[in-house]
């Protein structure tokens, strides 16, 4: 009978421990990489293709492994508050450009399918063009103050390529 109760108690502790781990209890929320891994682990079939963070904000670009890379790319936006990273929102790259508002901040993003475009600008700021094999080039820009900027590109011949006017 004693072994029975020890087994029941062990099962209860294992169940509580499993719940605690799945709910993020053992995740160091001050570690951006760990929070990203934990957040995406609960959504099977996602593959991270780019991560970037500064002191207060982080961006993760990923795709669903069961989709062709040229179909969709997804963006996860993370914010650090009180020393802990939290997922603030997600967006999908499925066109030339898009803007999402996340708690008063804006994320500009888009796909570049025209091969002659060599640079992208949001307002006056140059934005890095990134690429993944098998996918159109993509870009994103984070604007913490929520300003509405024009978006344009520069082609290899020097001509402007307007994506969005202000």
C-alpha positions as CSV (number, residue, x, y, z in Angstrom):
1,X,0.0,0.0,0.0
2,X,2.9,2.4,0.8
3,X,4.3,1.9,-2.7
4,X,0.9,2.7,-4.2
5,X,0.8,6.1,-2.4
6,X,4.4,6.8,-3.4
7,X,3.5,6.1,-7.0
8,X,0.4,8.4,-6.8
9,X,2.5,11.2,-5.2
10,X,5.2,10.8,-7.9
11,X,2.5,10.9,-10.6
12,X,1.1,14.1,-9.2
13,X,4.5,15.8,-9.1
14,X,5.2,14.7,-12.6
15,X,1.9,16.0,-13.8
16,X,2.4,19.4,-12.0
17,X,6.0,19.5,-13.3
18,X,4.9,18.8,-16.9
19,X,2.2,21.5,-16.7
20,X,4.7,24.0,-15.2
21,X,7.2,23.4,-18.0
22,X,4.5,23.6,-20.7
23,X,3.2,26.9,-19.3
24,X,6.6,28.4,-19.4
25,X,7.5,28.0,-15.8
26,X,11.1,27.0,-16.5
27,X,11.7,29.4,-19.3
28,X,14.1,32.2,-18.5
29,X,12.0,35.1,-19.8
30,X,15.0,37.4,-19.6
31,X,16.7,35.3,-22.3
32,X,15.3,36.3,-25.8
33,X,16.5,33.0,-27.5
34,X,14.8,30.9,-24.8
35,X,11.5,32.8,-25.0
36,X,11.5,32.5,-28.9
37,X,12.3,28.8,-28.7
38,X,9.5,28.2,-26.1
39,X,7.0,30.3,-28.0
40,X,7.5,28.6,-31.3
41,X,7.8,25.1,-29.8
42,X,4.1,25.1,-29.0
43,X,3.4,25.7,-32.7
44,X,4.7,22.6,-34.5
45,X,6.1,22.8,-38.0
46,X,7.6,26.3,-37.8
47,X,11.2,27.0,-38.9
48,X,13.0,30.2,-37.8
49,X,14.9,31.8,-40.7
50,X,16.0,35.1,-39.0
51,X,16.2,36.5,-35.5
52,X,17.2,40.0,-34.5
53,X,16.9,42.0,-31.2
54,X,18.0,45.1,-29.6
55,X,17.7,46.1,-25.9
56,X,13.9,46.5,-26.0
57,X,12.5,44.8,-29.1
58,X,13.0,41.6,-31.0
59,X,11.9,40.3,-34.4
60,X,11.7,36.7,-35.6
61,X,11.0,35.7,-39.2
62,X,9.8,32.1,-39.7
63,X,7.9,29.9,-42.1
64,X,5.7,26.9,-41.9
65,X,7.7,23.8,-43.0
66,X,4.8,22.4,-44.9
67,X,4.5,25.5,-47.2
68,X,6.8,26.5,-50.0
69,X,9.0,29.3,-48.9
70,X,7.7,31.6,-51.6
71,X,4.1,31.3,-50.2
72,X,4.3,33.0,-46.9
73,X,6.8,34.3,-44.4
74,X,5.7,35.2,-40.9
75,X,7.0,37.8,-38.5
76,X,6.9,37.6,-34.7
77,X,7.4,40.8,-32.7
78,X,8.7,40.5,-29.2
79,X,9.0,43.3,-26.6
80,X,11.0,43.4,-23.4
81,X,9.2,44.8,-20.4
82,X,10.3,44.7,-16.8
83,X,13.3,42.6,-17.9
84,X,11.1,39.9,-19.5
85,X,10.5,39.1,-23.2
86,X,6.9,38.7,-24.4
87,X,5.4,38.0,-27.8
88,X,3.5,41.1,-28.7
89,X,2.1,40.1,-32.1
90,X,2.6,38.3,-35.4
91,X,2.2,39.4,-39.1
92,X,2.4,37.7,-42.4
93,X,4.5,38.6,-45.4
94,X,2.2,38.0,-48.3
95,X,2.6,41.0,-50.5
96,X,4.7,43.9,-51.6
97,X,4.3,45.7,-48.2
98,X,2.3,45.8,-45.1
99,X,2.1,47.7,-41.8
100,X,1.0,46.3,-38.5
101,X,0.4,48.3,-35.3
102,X,1.5,46.6,-32.1
103,X,0.7,48.5,-28.9
104,X,1.2,51.9,-30.5
105,X,4.4,50.9,-32.4
106,X,4.4,50.1,-36.1
107,X,6.2,47.3,-38.0
108,X,6.6,47.9,-41.8
109,X,7.4,44.8,-43.8
110,X,7.3,43.4,-47.3
111,X,8.5,41.1,-50.0
112,X,10.7,42.3,-53.0
113,X,10.1,40.2,-56.1
114,X,11.5,42.6,-58.6
115,X,15.2,41.6,-59.1
116,X,16.3,45.2,-60.1
117,X,15.5,46.6,-56.6
118,X,18.7,46.9,-54.7
119,X,17.7,49.1,-51.7
120,X,14.6,49.8,-49.6
121,X,13.9,53.0,-47.6
122,X,11.3,53.6,-45.0
123,X,11.2,57.4,-44.7
124,X,14.9,58.3,-44.9
125,X,16.2,55.1,-43.2
126,X,17.7,52.4,-45.3
127,X,16.3,49.0,-44.5
128,X,18.3,45.8,-45.0
129,X,17.0,43.4,-47.7
130,X,17.3,39.9,-46.5
131,X,16.9,36.7,-48.4
132,X,16.4,33.0,-47.9
133,X,17.0,30.4,-50.7
134,X,13.8,29.7,-52.4
135,X,12.0,32.8,-51.2
136,X,11.6,36.4,-52.4
137,X,13.8,38.9,-50.6
138,X,12.1,40.4,-47.6
139,X,12.6,43.4,-45.3
140,X,11.1,44.8,-42.1
141,X,11.4,48.0,-40.2
142,X,10.3,48.8,-36.7
143,X,8.9,52.2,-35.8
144,X,8.4,52.6,-32.1
145,X,6.6,56.0,-32.3
146,X,4.1,54.9,-34.9
147,X,4.9,57.4,-37.6
148,X,3.5,57.0,-41.1
149,X,6.5,57.0,-43.5
150,X,6.7,56.5,-47.3
151,X,8.3,53.3,-48.5
152,X,10.5,53.3,-51.6
153,X,13.2,51.3,-53.3
154,X,16.1,52.1,-55.5
155,X,16.7,50.0,-58.6
156,X,20.1,49.0,-59.9
157,X,19.9,51.7,-62.6
158,X,19.3,54.4,-59.8
159,X,15.6,54.9,-60.5
160,X,13.1,55.1,-57.7
161,X,10.6,52.4,-57.1
162,X,7.7,53.7,-55.0
163,X,6.0,51.1,-52.8
164,X,3.9,53.4,-50.6
165,X,3.6,57.1,-50.5
166,X,3.0,58.8,-47.2
